[in-house]
Amino acid sequence: MRSLTRLRSLPSSLTLPQPLSSTPHSHPSHPLSTHRLCDEAVKQGFDAAKCNAYLQDQRQVCMFMSQAQTARISVALQVLGTRGVTVFGSSGDGGSHFSFQRFQGGGALGDALNQISCSHMMPVYPTGSPFIVSVGGTEWQGSDGSNPVAWSGGGGGFAWQFAAPPHQAAAVASYFKAAGAGNLPAAGSYNASGRGYPDISAVAIEGTSQSSPIMAGIFALVADHRLNAGLPPLGFVAPRLWQVGASSPGEAFFDVSEGNTKTSCATGFPARTGGWDPVTGWGRPKWAGLVKHFGSDAHLNLLE
């Protein structure tokens, strides 16, 4: 919670970090996510107060006091973006269904909440915000670091409360077409027009709380490279990141084609070969490509 409070206070600071990593992730305080869990449980005969009390004892706890609070955080993120700061956020450690993993204990209530979570896609916050660069997770296949696969717990999917920004439209449409309806979760269980996440990924052996600061550190090196070259800061990097991923495939990001966000549930979003997917985004970074496309402006084509 301290880190989220700091996010709200940063926009008014005289000096700002370049960039910034935020690792907390929780179901957002929103009727279609955290509240949806207990709303659905009540339909099955459980008491709403007991459900909420149970959630407060879980790692799935909603760390936001109200929707008004999350709205203030979103405004703060937008202000940071206009001041040239990119915030990197962990995509979550429970695939498309949980903040972390399945609910533990709780008897019949815990079992019901696990069933409800597996029946719906439960995007997390703040990583589902379009004002953050969401970072998913990868791991090595065996001992071979040249062939990464998606980390089994990496969060991914589509936000309920945030529409997809324009720079995502073509890539997300391409993903849905390539995946095919038969390989996707049930249509009513997720928001196909929502902001897709993660954007990119990095090593997450210890979870996406590891991968997010890794990516922030890498882009801090890119920012240093630009500074030494006499170039201005990158600013909010997400639109440029998606443009580079689409226009120069394989140059700045290594495509990760193996993985699924279902974790312990029956359905999730599958990875694909080539292009963005809601498992690892555009993939893991390639340093030479990052320097080419982000450390220099020579190859930049401005978005229309």
Protein Blocks (a to p, Z undefined) as FASTA:
>chain_A
ZZmmmmmmmmmpmbdcdddddfbdcddddfklmmmmmmmmmmnopafklmmmmmmmpmkb
cfbfbfklmmmmmmmmmmmmmnopacdddebjehjmbmklcceehijmlmmmmmmmmmpc
cdddfklpckbccddddddehjafklccddfklgcdddfklccdfklmmmmmmmmmmnop
mlpccfklpcfkbccddfbdcdffnojklmmmmmmmmmmmmmmmmmmnopacebjaklmm
mmmmmmmghklpccdfbdcfklmafbdcdddeeijdfklonopcdfklmmmmmmpcklpc
cdZZ
